[in-house]
Amino acid sequence: MKQLTAICIGAGGRGRAYSNIMSEMPEKFKLIGVAEPVDAAREIMRESFSLPAENCYKTWEEILSRPKFADIAIIATMDDMHYGPAMKAISLGYDILLEKPIAQTVEECSDIAKAAHEKGVRVIVCHVLRYTPFYKKVKEIVDRGDIGDIMSVIALERIGNIHFSHSYVRGNWHSEEETTPMLLAKSCHDLDIIQWIIGKTCKKVSSFGDLTYFKSENAPKGAPVRCADGTCPIADTCPYNCIKLYHDDKNNLWFRRAATKGISQTTYPTDEEVMKALMTTDYGLCVFHANNDVLDHQTVDMLFDGNVTASFTVNAFNGGGRAIHLFGTKGELVAEANDTEIRVYNSDIRKWSSVPVKETEESILGGHGGGDQGIIADLYDYLCGTYNGCSVADISVSAANHLIGFAAERARHTVAVVDVDKYFAEFGLENNIK
């Protein structure tokens, strides 16, 4: 069995996750290099994967200044740092595992897709929901014709109020200018799934949404700028009290590690390090006094070839989780993404049935319902020429699905229905994805 080598550019949560999964498949993958500006994170990677010191770099520019020395480049930098390393890695001939979103603009997404095709390299975007047992089973049911031809789709992403406050109010994705709109940063997964399941070209799109709740006019009277100031009149009952979320909850390592990035030198931050972060970084801000501009709810309506309609809603005000409801000429399908079974209605016999979702250890314990493990497993087969699944998508498909998101953002800002063909044409592109 051939072992593929990889370098990781960006050793944050996503970069570490993919690298760790590769390490669990040592006969297939070996991580041999890293680029990461945070010294502690880079050192953790060096020690965890026994990386040679000469293969550990602070920046993507440094690691990609060398001639190609691995098979795969994992690019898991922040959203505003995908384009540069992706274009350089393509020019060097790397096959790439690229964290979503592809890039910050239509032009950059198009450039990456075109460059990959011209160079003949494979770029796989981390649309990990495609690789989960749940969505693969939904796709199988649809492709088998169990509910006939798809007429309409309703999809829902409930981010969860605490997750939203962490990532999109206080955290790395709080600013559209610094990253991308939430529809691209978070929900390009969902737009990709909708198009994948329908299997037709999106023709028109409209969208509405706004930042309505997490802003200063909704702050409780007397609420300080920082929770850690200790003067908030509702500190005991506020669900967003950062002291409770980051300091008191010792088991929430995701939050604690994110908040102390650049402060803690370990993967298990101390209480003192967490408090320092809450006193000095955005993670300590009151959610009503943060520097955020990312909307907290949005709906996107799409029209596909054959007059198939789809409606997608994403918002912060819930406990989290995804749901999907498909309507076809022979029945319907309804399920929650965390369910162990999918409900299917057969309109011919007017009966419901349950289709089990095959649970694996990865789908129960792994990231994104097993999607993180699934994409790494499929990546190996795809690059080795032995892949026979349906989840892996060419970079042109992933880029086109991103463009639907950009078109939806134009529709939202202009309060208009956007013709997707014309939108693509503005950038010299053809809207021919199926």
N, C-alpha and C positions, 0 to 999 in steps of 0.2 A: 504494500500500500504506500502510495506516494505521500510524503509529508510536505505540506505547504508552509512556508515561512511568512511571517507577518510583522509589520511595524505598526505601532499605535501612535497616532498623532492626536493628542488631547486625552489626558488620563484622568478625566473627571468621572462622574458616575457611569455614563454610557460607555466610554472607552474601557474602563475597568471591567464593566459587565461583559462585554464581548470578549475581552482578553481572558477573563476568568473562565468563560465557557470554552474557549479554545483550549485552555490548559487542561480541561476535563476530557479532551479528545487528543491526547498526546501522539497517537499514531497518525493523526490527520494534520495537526497544526503545531507550530512552534513559534512563539513570539520571540523576536530577536532584537527589537529596538523600540525606543519610545522617544517622543518629543512632548514635553510638558513644562510650561513656565513656572508652575508652583513647585518649589524645591522639594517639599515634603511629599507631594504626590508622585513626583518623578522618582524619588528615592524608594518609596514604597513599591513602585513598579519594578525598579531595578532589583530590589531584594526578593520580591515575590516570584519573579520570573528568571532570576539568576542572569540578568542581562549584562553583557560586557560594558564596562564604563564608556568605551569608545562608541557605543551605539546608543548612548543616552544624551539627549539634547534638550535645550531649553525651548527652542522654537521650531516651528515647522520649516522655516526657511533653512535652518541649519541641517536638519535631517534630510531634506530634499535637495540640498546642495551636492550631496554625494550621488554618484551613479546608483542606479537601482541595485539594491542588495537584498530584496525580499520579493516574494510573490505577490503579497497583498498589502495594501495600505488601508488601515482602519482610520477613517477621518471622523473624529468625534469631538472636534473643537466646538466653541460656541457658534451660534447661528451666523453671526456676522464674520466668521472666519472659516467658512466652508469653501468659498469660491477659490481663493488663492491656493491653498494646498491641494484642492481637487485638480485644478488646471495644471499645476506643476507635476503632481503625481501621474496624471494622464500622460503628460509629455515625456515622462521617464519610462512609461510602459507598465506602470503598476495596474493590476486589477484592484478595484477599490470597493470597500464596504463603507458607504457614506451615510452618516447619521442624517436623519431628516431634520428640518427641511433641507432640500438640496442647496438652496442659496436664498438670498434676500430679494432678488428681483427676477422678473421674467427673462430679461436679457442674460443674466448670469445662469439661470437654469438652462436656457437654450444653449449657451456657450458650452456648458459642461457636457450636455448630451451630444452636441455636434462634435466636440473635440474627442470624446470617447469613441464615436463611430469612425472618425477619420483615423484615429490611432489604432483602432482595432482592439481596445481594451474593454473589459467588462466592468461596469459600475452598477453595483447593487445598492439601492436605497433602502434604508432600514424601516420599511413599512412592515413592521413586525407582526401586525395583526393578521396579515395574510398567512402567517406561518403557525398560527394557533390551531389546536384541534377544533375549537369552536367554529371559527370562520371557515376553516377548510371543510367542515361538515356542512355548513350552510351552503357553501359553493357547490359541494357534491350533490346536495338535494336539489338545488336549482338546475344544475347542468343535467341531472338525470331526468328532469321534466316532471318532478312530482307535483309541482303546483302550476304547471303549464308555462305559458309565456308571461314574463314579468310585466305587470301593468303599472305598479306603483311601489315605492319604497319609502318607509319612514324610519329614520335612524336617529338615535339620541345618544349624546355623550354627556354624562353627568360627571363633571370633573371632581366634584366634592368641595365643599366650602373650605375645609382646612387645607387640602392640597392646593386649591386655587390661591389661598392667601400666602402659602409658602412659595409657590413658583411664580405666580403672575401678579402679586401685589408687592411682596417683599423681595422676591427672588430674582434669578437670572433673567427671567422672561417678563419682567414688569414693564418694559419699554418697547414699543413697536419700532422706534427708530434704531435702538441698539440691537434688536433681534429681528423679529418679523411679527406681523399680526398674529393673534392667537389662532386664527383659522389655519394658518400655515404652521406655526410653531407647535400646536397641539393637535389640530383636527385634520391635518393633511392625511393622517391615518384613515380617518373616516371617509373623506372624499375619495380616497383610493379604493377603499372597500366597496363603496356604493357603485363606482364605475366598474370595478372588477366583477361584482355580482350581476349587474345589469348587462354588461358586455356590449354596450352600444356607445355611440358618440354623443357627448353632451352638446346641446345646441343653444340653449338659452339659460340664463341664471339671474336670479334676483336675491337680495339679502337685506336683512334689517338687524340691527343690534347696536349696543352702546355700553359704555361704562356708566352705570347708574347708581350702584350702591357703595362701592369702596372708594369714596372720595370725601373731602373734608366737610362738606355741608351735612353729612350724615354722622359725623363724630358725636359721641355722647358729650353733653355739656361738661366741661372741665377735663376732658381727656387730654393727657400730655402727648407730646410728639413721640416719646419713647415709653413703652410699657415699663421698662426697667427704672423709670424715674420714681416709681413707687407711689405716685399720687393719683392714679386713675380711679375715679369713683366707682367704676363697675368692674374692677380687676378680678374680683372673686367670681363673677358670673360670665365674663366675656369669653366666648369660645376661642377668640383669637389672641388671648393673652400670651405673649411670646415666652414669658417666664415658665408658664405651665407647659407649653408646647415643646420648647427647646431645652430648658434647664431641668424641669421637674420630671419629665418623661425620659428616663434614662434608656429606655428600650428603643426610642425613635432615633436610631443611628442615622437614617437618611437625613432628617432635619438637622441633627447635631453636626454631622460632617459637612453638610452644605454651608451652614452658618459659620463654621470655623475654618473654612478653606482659606489657607494663607496665614492662619493663626496657629492651628494645631499641627504638630509634627507626626501625629499618629492617626490611625483609623478609629481610635476610641478617645475622642476629645474629653478632657476633664471638665468638671463643673466650672472651674475657674476660667478655662478657655472659652466655654460657652458664654459665660457672663461677660467676658471681654468683648465677644462678638456682638452680644445684644446691646452693649453700651456704645459700640463704635460702628456697626454696619447697619445696612437696611433691614436686616433680619430682626432688629430690635425696635423697629418703628411701629407705631400704632397703624393698623390697616386703613384707618381713615385719614392718616397724615403721611402716607407713603408717597413716593415719587412716581407712582404708577399711572399709565395711560392706556393700559390694555383693557378692552371691553370685557364685561363680565357675563354677557349673554348675547347670543346671535342665532339667527335662523337663516338657512340657505335653501332656496327652492330651485330645482333644476328640471329642465325639459330635455329628454334624450330623443334620439332617433326613434321613430315609431310611436311618438307621443307618450313615451314612458315618462312618468313623473317621479321625482324624488324630493323629499323634504328632510333636511338635517337640522337638528337643534343642538347647540352646545351651551351649557351655562354652569355657573358656579354654585348654585343654591340647592344643594342636595348632598346625599351621602356618598356619591360616586358610583361608577359603573356604566356600562354601555348596554343598549337594547336595540333590537332591530325587528321590523315588521314588514313582511313582503306580501304583496297581493298579486296573484297570478290568475290566469284564465281557468285554471283547474283547482284553485284552492289558495290557501295562505299559510304563511310561516311566521311564528312569533317566538321570540326567545330573548332572554337576558344573557349577556356574554359570560357571566359566571355560572350559568346553569349547567347541569350535567345532562340535560336533555332538551331537545328542540321540539316544540309543538307544531304539528302540521295538520291542516284541515284539508280534506278531500271533498270538493264540492260535488263530485259525481255520486258519492255514496253518503254524503253529508255526515261525515264522522271525523273526529279528531284522533290523532295518534301521536305517540311520543317516539322520537328518534334519539337514541342515546349518543352522547358525545363521549368518545373514548378518552377517558382520563389517563394521563400519564403523570409520573412523578414531576416532570417538568411543568406540566400544565397546572399542577396544584401548588408547587413550591417555586417554580421559576418565574422570571420576569415577564410581564405582559402576558400572563396566562399561558406560558410556554413558548411564546413567540420569539423571545430572545434566543432560546436554545434551538428553536426550529429554523431560524434564519441561518445560524451558523452551520447546522447540519446540512441544510440545503445548499449553502454556499460552497461547501466542499464538493458535493456531487456536481454542482453546476460548473465549477471551474475545472473539474476533472473530466467533464464530458459524459457523465453517467446519470445526469439528472432526468427524471421522468415525471416530475410533479407539475403542479399548475400554479404554484405560489410565486416563483421567481419572475420578476418583470424586468424587461429591458429598460434602460435608463430613459429612453424616449417616452415610454408609457408613464413612468414615474414623473417625468418632467411635465408631460401634458396634464396629468392629474393635478400637479401643483398649479398649472396655469388656470385651471378651473377655480382654484382658490383665489388667485390674483384677480380673476374676472369677477368673482363674488365680492371681493373687497371694493372694486370699482363700482359695482352695482350698489353696494351699501353707501358709499360716499356720495354717489350721484343720485341716489334714490331713483334708479332706473333699471329696466330689464336690459341686460347686456347680451348681445348676440355674440356667442362664443366664436363662431367662424370669423366674424369681422375683428374680434379682439385678437385672435391668433394672427390674422393677416397683418395687423398693425406692426407686428414684430417679424414679418416675413416668414411666418410659420403656417403649416397646414394643420387643420383640426381633423385628423383622420384616425384617432384612437378608437379601438373597439375592444 
